[in-house]
Amino acid sequence: MNHSTIKDDAVLKQWTSTTTASEIADWIAAQGSILLLTHTKPDGDALGSTIALARAINLMSETSGAASKAECWYAAPMPSWAKTIIDNTKAKTIEAHQPIPSAFDPQGILIADTGSWNQLAPFAKFLKSRLDRTTIIDHHLQGDADIASRRLLDTTAAAAVQPIAEICCHLLGVTSPDELPEEVATPLYVGLATDTGWFKHSNVDGRVMRLAGQLLDAGVNHTSLYAMLYQRDRTARFKLMARALESMEVLKDKHAAIMMVTLQDFKDTKAGPGETGGFVDLPQSVAAIRVVALLTEQYDSDGTFTKVSLRSKPDEWEGKPAVDVNAVCNTLGGGGHARAAGVKIRKPLDEAKAMLIEALP
C-alpha cells in the first residue's frame, strides 16, 4: 500500500497549499492560453489580482516568445472604475443570465481571490469539465478544495495580490516588486490598498507596507488611484447610502448594527448593485458598535436572495473578545476572514436577518 499517495490525496482534499509561486509561474509558462477568473461582483483585490497577472503573463509572452496568452472574465456587477483599471487588457464582462462564451477553450484556468463554488456560480458549468487544468491563488480561510488540486493559499496575506506579486516577479524575471513594470504594479497596488481599507484595517502589517512601498517605487501614482477609487461617486450612491443608514438597527446586547438595502431602494435611487461598497464600514465609527452587517436584497435566475457582508473591530470590548465574523458566516454557509466575511442566504431579507442575529454571539 502506498501510504505517501494516501497522504497526498488527503492533502488535496483539504483547503491547504499544494504548490509554490515559482511552480505556478512555471505552469503558466507551459500553457498555450490562460483564462483568469475571480469571484462574482469583483472588488479591488479581485480585479487587481487578475489584471496584474494577465498583464505579466502577456508581457512574458511578448519578451520571451513563450506561448502563454491571458484574458480575464468577470461576472457582473462591476465597480464604476473597473474600465479604468482594465484599460486595454483583454477582458469580458458577463452580465446576469448571459451565457458563458463557448468559443474559447483555454489550456489553463487560474482563479484568483476565491476558491468557493458559491462565488464562482456563473462559471460553475464551464469549470466542472476543466478542473484538471485549473489553479487557485487565494488568501481566504475557507474554500472548496475540489475546484483545483493546484493551490497557492496564503491565509496570512491581507490581499490576494500579495502572492500574485511574487508570481509576477517570477514570470518577468525580476527579483523584487519595485522592478515590476508600472502597468503591472498599479493593479497590484489597487488590490492591496482596497483590501486593507486604504491601509487602515487590522490586516495591515509590515509585509503589507513593504509591498506598498515597493509598488510605489515601481511608479504607482497613489494620488490618482485614490481619486479614481474614492472620489468619483455618483449622487445615486449617496441616496442609496442614506437608505442603508436609515434602515440601521442597533442590537445593544450584541454591540452590533444591521443595515438593509432592498431591490426597491436600488430602483428608487437609481443606484447600481456595485455602489454599496464601503457602506458596511460606516457604523464602525460608533465606539460601542463592534460588529456591522449589511444585508442586500439581490436577484438571480433562482429568485431573490440576501447577500450579507460582515465587519468586526479587532480589539476587546468590555472584557469580551473581538467577534470572529468568519466563524459567524461559517454557520450560515459562508466565510472569509476573521474581521471581514460574507455569505449568501437563499431567504428573504427578514428571514436572513433573523438567522444572522441568531448566529451573532
C-alpha positions as CSV (number, residue, x, y, z in Angstrom):
1,M,0.0,0.0,0.0
2,N,1.4,3.4,-1.0
3,H,1.0,5.5,2.2
4,S,2.5,8.6,0.6
5,T,-0.2,8.6,-2.1
6,I,-2.9,8.3,0.5
7,K,-1.4,11.2,2.4
8,D,-1.2,13.3,-0.8
9,D,-4.8,12.5,-1.6
10,A,-5.8,13.6,1.9
11,V,-3.9,16.9,1.5
12,L,-5.6,17.5,-1.9
13,K,-9.0,17.3,-0.3
14,Q,-8.1,19.9,2.4
15,W,-8.0,23.7,1.9
16,T,-4.2,23.9,2.0
17,S,-1.5,25.0,-0.3
18,T,-0.2,22.3,-2.7
19,T,2.3,24.3,-4.7
20,T,4.6,27.4,-4.7
21,A,4.7,30.7,-6.5
22,S,7.6,29.6,-8.7
23,E,5.9,26.4,-9.6
24,I,2.8,28.3,-10.6
25,A,4.9,30.6,-12.8
26,D,6.4,27.5,-14.5
27,W,3.0,26.0,-15.0
28,I,1.7,29.3,-16.5
29,A,4.7,29.4,-18.9
30,A,3.9,25.9,-20.1
31,Q,0.3,26.8,-21.1
32,G,-0.7,28.0,-24.6
33,S,-3.6,30.1,-23.2
34,I,-4.7,31.2,-19.8
35,L,-8.1,32.2,-18.6
36,L,-8.3,34.3,-15.4
37,L,-11.4,34.2,-13.2
38,T,-12.4,35.6,-9.9
39,H,-15.5,35.9,-7.7
40,T,-18.7,37.5,-8.8
41,K,-19.1,41.2,-8.2
42,P,-15.3,41.7,-8.3
43,D,-13.7,44.2,-5.9
44,G,-10.3,45.9,-6.0
45,D,-8.4,42.8,-5.0
46,A,-10.2,40.6,-7.5
47,L,-9.7,43.0,-10.3
48,G,-6.1,44.0,-9.3
49,S,-5.0,40.3,-9.0
50,T,-6.4,39.2,-12.3
51,I,-5.4,42.3,-14.3
52,A,-1.9,42.4,-12.9
53,L,-1.3,38.7,-13.6
54,A,-2.8,38.8,-17.1
55,R,-0.5,41.7,-18.0
56,A,2.5,39.9,-16.5
57,I,1.7,36.8,-18.5
58,N,1.3,38.7,-21.7
59,L,4.4,40.7,-21.2
60,M,6.3,37.5,-20.6
61,S,4.9,36.1,-23.8
62,E,6.0,39.2,-25.8
63,T,9.5,39.4,-24.4
64,S,10.4,35.7,-24.3
65,G,8.5,34.2,-27.1
66,A,6.6,31.9,-24.8
67,A,3.2,30.7,-25.9
68,S,1.1,31.9,-22.9
69,K,-1.7,34.3,-23.6
70,A,-4.1,35.5,-21.0
71,E,-7.5,37.1,-20.8
72,C,-9.9,37.7,-17.9
73,W,-13.6,37.0,-17.5
74,Y,-15.7,38.8,-14.9
75,A,-19.2,38.2,-13.6
76,A,-21.1,41.5,-13.2
77,P,-21.9,43.8,-11.4
78,M,-18.6,45.7,-11.8
79,P,-17.4,48.7,-9.8
80,S,-17.8,52.0,-11.6
81,W,-14.0,52.4,-12.0
82,A,-13.4,48.9,-13.4
83,K,-12.9,50.0,-17.1
84,T,-10.1,52.4,-16.0
85,I,-8.2,49.6,-14.3
86,I,-8.9,47.0,-17.1
87,D,-7.9,49.5,-19.8
88,N,-6.6,47.6,-22.8
89,T,-6.2,44.2,-21.0
90,K,-8.2,41.6,-22.8
91,A,-11.3,41.0,-20.6
92,K,-15.0,40.1,-20.9
93,T,-17.8,41.2,-18.5
94,I,-20.6,38.6,-18.3
95,E,-23.9,40.1,-17.2
96,A,-26.5,38.2,-15.2
97,H,-28.2,35.4,-17.2
98,Q,-25.7,35.9,-20.1
99,P,-24.3,32.6,-21.3
100,I,-20.6,31.8,-20.9
101,P,-18.6,32.2,-24.1
102,S,-18.2,28.8,-25.7
103,A,-15.6,29.6,-28.4
104,F,-12.7,29.9,-26.0
105,D,-11.3,26.7,-24.5
106,P,-8.2,27.7,-22.5
107,Q,-5.3,25.3,-21.8
108,G,-5.1,26.7,-18.3
109,I,-7.5,28.3,-15.9
110,L,-6.4,30.4,-13.0
111,I,-8.8,31.6,-10.3
112,A,-7.7,34.5,-8.0
113,D,-9.1,35.8,-4.7
114,T,-11.6,33.0,-4.2
115,G,-11.9,29.2,-4.1
116,S,-15.6,29.0,-3.4
117,W,-18.2,27.4,-5.7
118,N,-20.8,29.9,-4.4
119,Q,-18.6,32.8,-5.5
120,L,-17.9,31.2,-8.9
121,A,-21.5,30.2,-9.6
122,P,-21.8,31.8,-13.1
123,F,-18.7,29.9,-14.2
124,A,-19.5,26.6,-12.5
125,K,-20.7,24.6,-15.5
126,F,-17.7,25.8,-17.6
127,L,-15.3,24.9,-14.8
128,K,-16.6,21.5,-13.9
129,S,-15.4,19.9,-17.1
130,R,-12.0,21.6,-16.8
131,L,-10.9,21.1,-13.1
132,D,-7.8,19.2,-14.1
133,R,-6.4,22.3,-15.8
134,T,-7.4,24.8,-13.0
135,T,-5.2,26.6,-10.4
136,I,-6.3,28.7,-7.4
137,I,-4.4,31.6,-5.8
138,D,-6.3,32.8,-2.7
139,H,-5.9,34.3,0.8
140,H,-9.3,33.3,2.4
141,L,-9.6,30.9,5.3
142,Q,-12.0,28.6,3.6
143,G,-12.7,27.3,0.1
144,D,-13.7,24.2,-1.9
145,A,-10.6,22.1,-2.5
146,D,-12.3,20.1,-5.2
147,I,-12.1,23.0,-7.6
148,A,-8.4,22.7,-8.1
149,S,-5.6,20.3,-6.9
150,R,-3.0,23.0,-7.7
151,R,-3.5,25.7,-5.0
152,L,-1.4,28.5,-3.5
153,L,-3.1,29.7,-0.4
154,D,-1.7,32.5,1.8
155,T,-4.2,32.9,4.5
156,T,-1.9,35.3,6.4
157,A,-2.0,37.7,3.5
158,A,-4.2,40.8,3.6
159,A,-4.9,40.6,-0.1
160,A,-4.6,38.0,-2.9
161,V,-2.3,40.5,-4.8
162,Q,0.5,39.6,-2.3
163,P,1.2,36.1,-3.5
164,I,0.3,37.2,-7.0
165,A,3.0,39.9,-6.9
166,E,5.5,37.2,-6.2
167,I,4.3,35.2,-9.2
168,C,4.5,38.3,-11.4
169,C,8.1,38.7,-10.4
170,H,8.9,35.1,-11.4
171,L,7.2,35.5,-14.7
172,L,9.0,38.7,-15.6
173,G,12.4,37.6,-14.2
174,V,12.8,40.4,-11.6
175,T,13.8,39.9,-8.0
176,S,11.6,42.5,-6.3
177,P,8.2,44.1,-6.9
178,D,9.9,47.5,-7.2
179,E,11.3,46.3,-10.6
180,L,7.9,45.4,-12.0
181,P,6.5,47.5,-14.9
182,E,4.2,50.2,-13.7
183,E,1.3,48.6,-15.7
184,V,1.6,45.5,-13.5
185,A,2.4,47.3,-10.2
186,T,-0.7,49.6,-10.5
187,P,-3.4,46.9,-10.3
188,L,-1.4,45.2,-7.6
189,Y,-1.5,48.4,-5.6
190,V,-5.2,48.7,-6.2
191,G,-5.8,45.3,-4.7
192,L,-3.5,45.9,-1.7
193,A,-5.0,49.3,-0.9
194,T,-8.6,48.4,-1.2
195,D,-8.5,45.1,0.7
196,T,-6.8,47.0,3.6
197,G,-9.3,49.9,3.6
198,W,-6.6,52.1,2.2
199,F,-4.2,50.8,4.8
200,K,-6.4,51.3,7.9
201,H,-7.8,47.8,8.6
202,S,-6.4,45.4,11.2
203,N,-4.9,43.2,8.4
204,V,-2.2,45.8,7.7
205,D,1.2,44.6,8.8
206,G,4.9,45.3,7.9
207,R,4.6,42.9,4.9
208,V,1.7,45.0,3.5
209,M,3.5,48.3,3.9
210,R,6.7,46.9,2.4
211,L,4.9,45.7,-0.7
212,A,3.1,49.1,-0.9
213,G,6.4,50.9,-0.8
214,Q,7.9,48.7,-3.4
215,L,5.0,49.2,-5.8
216,L,5.2,53.0,-5.3
217,D,8.9,52.7,-6.2
218,A,7.8,50.9,-9.3
219,G,5.9,54.0,-10.4
220,V,2.4,53.7,-9.0
221,N,0.6,57.0,-8.8
222,H,-1.0,56.8,-5.3
223,T,-2.9,60.1,-5.6
224,S,-4.6,59.4,-8.9
225,L,-5.6,55.9,-7.8
226,Y,-7.2,57.3,-4.6
227,A,-9.1,59.8,-6.7
228,M,-10.3,57.1,-9.2
229,L,-11.4,54.8,-6.4
230,Y,-12.9,57.1,-3.9
231,Q,-13.6,60.5,-5.5
232,R,-15.8,59.5,-8.4
233,D,-19.1,58.6,-6.8
234,R,-22.5,59.3,-8.4
235,T,-25.1,61.1,-6.3
236,A,-27.2,58.0,-6.6
237,R,-24.7,56.2,-4.4
238,F,-25.3,58.7,-1.6
239,K,-29.0,58.4,-1.9
240,L,-28.7,54.6,-1.5
241,M,-26.3,55.2,1.4
242,A,-28.9,57.3,3.1
243,R,-31.4,54.4,2.7
244,A,-29.0,52.0,4.2
245,L,-28.2,54.2,7.2
246,E,-31.9,55.0,7.7
247,S,-32.6,51.2,8.0
248,M,-29.9,50.7,10.6
249,E,-30.9,48.8,13.7
250,V,-28.6,48.7,16.7
251,L,-28.6,45.5,18.8
252,K,-27.3,46.8,22.1
253,D,-26.9,43.3,23.7
254,K,-24.6,42.2,20.8
255,H,-22.9,45.6,20.2
256,A,-24.0,45.1,16.6
257,A,-25.5,47.2,13.9
258,I,-27.6,45.8,11.0
259,M,-28.4,47.7,7.8
260,M,-30.6,46.6,4.9
261,V,-30.8,47.6,1.2
262,T,-33.8,46.4,-0.8
263,L,-34.3,46.0,-4.5
264,Q,-36.8,48.8,-4.2
265,D,-34.1,51.0,-2.7
266,F,-31.9,50.4,-5.8
267,K,-34.8,51.2,-8.1
268,D,-35.8,54.4,-6.2
269,T,-32.3,55.8,-6.0
270,K,-31.2,54.6,-9.5
271,A,-28.1,53.2,-7.9
272,G,-26.4,50.0,-9.1
273,P,-25.6,46.8,-7.2
274,G,-21.9,47.8,-7.3
275,E,-22.4,51.0,-5.4
276,T,-22.8,49.6,-1.9
277,G,-19.1,49.3,-1.4
278,G,-18.0,50.8,1.9
279,F,-21.4,51.0,3.4
280,V,-20.7,48.3,5.9
281,D,-17.7,50.3,7.3
282,L,-19.7,53.4,8.2
283,P,-21.3,52.4,11.5
284,Q,-17.9,51.2,12.9
285,S,-17.2,54.9,13.7
286,V,-19.6,54.4,16.7
287,A,-17.5,53.3,19.7
288,A,-20.0,50.8,21.1
289,I,-20.6,49.1,17.8
290,R,-18.3,46.1,17.4
291,V,-19.9,44.3,14.5
292,V,-21.7,45.6,11.4
293,A,-23.8,43.7,8.9
294,L,-25.1,44.9,5.6
295,L,-27.9,42.8,4.2
296,T,-28.5,43.4,0.5
297,E,-31.5,42.1,-1.4
298,Q,-30.5,40.6,-4.8
299,Y,-32.0,38.7,-7.6
300,D,-30.8,36.0,-10.0
301,S,-32.3,33.2,-12.1
302,D,-33.3,31.3,-9.0
303,G,-35.2,34.3,-7.5
304,T,-34.4,36.7,-4.7
305,F,-31.8,36.1,-2.0
306,T,-29.9,38.0,0.6
307,K,-26.2,38.9,0.4
308,V,-24.7,39.5,3.9
309,S,-21.4,41.4,4.4
310,L,-20.0,41.5,8.0
311,R,-17.2,43.5,9.6
312,S,-15.9,43.5,13.1
313,K,-13.4,45.5,15.1
314,P,-10.2,43.7,16.2
315,D,-9.9,44.8,19.9
316,E,-11.7,43.5,23.0
317,W,-14.7,45.4,24.3
318,E,-15.9,45.3,27.9
319,G,-13.9,42.2,28.5
320,K,-15.3,40.4,25.5
321,P,-13.1,39.2,22.7
322,A,-13.5,40.5,19.2
323,V,-16.1,38.8,17.1
324,D,-14.8,36.4,14.5
325,V,-17.2,37.1,11.6
326,N,-15.7,34.3,9.6
327,A,-16.9,31.9,12.2
328,V,-20.4,33.6,12.2
329,C,-20.6,33.2,8.4
330,N,-19.4,29.6,8.6
331,T,-22.6,28.7,10.5
332,L,-24.6,30.2,7.6
333,G,-22.7,28.6,4.8
334,G,-20.2,31.4,4.0
335,G,-16.8,32.6,5.2
336,G,-13.9,35.0,4.6
337,H,-11.7,36.5,7.2
338,A,-11.9,37.0,11.0
339,R,-12.7,40.7,10.6
340,A,-14.4,40.7,7.2
341,A,-16.6,37.9,5.8
342,G,-19.8,37.3,3.9
343,V,-22.5,34.8,2.9
344,K,-25.4,34.4,0.5
345,I,-28.6,33.3,2.2
346,R,-31.4,32.0,0.0
347,K,-34.0,33.6,2.1
348,P,-35.9,36.9,2.1
349,L,-34.3,39.8,3.9
350,D,-36.3,39.5,7.1
351,E,-35.7,35.7,7.4
352,A,-32.0,36.2,6.6
353,K,-31.8,38.9,9.3
354,A,-33.3,36.7,11.9
355,M,-30.8,33.9,11.0
356,L,-27.9,36.3,11.3
357,I,-29.0,37.7,14.6
358,E,-29.3,34.2,15.9
359,A,-25.7,33.4,14.7
360,L,-24.1,36.5,16.2
361,P,-22.5,35.8,19.6
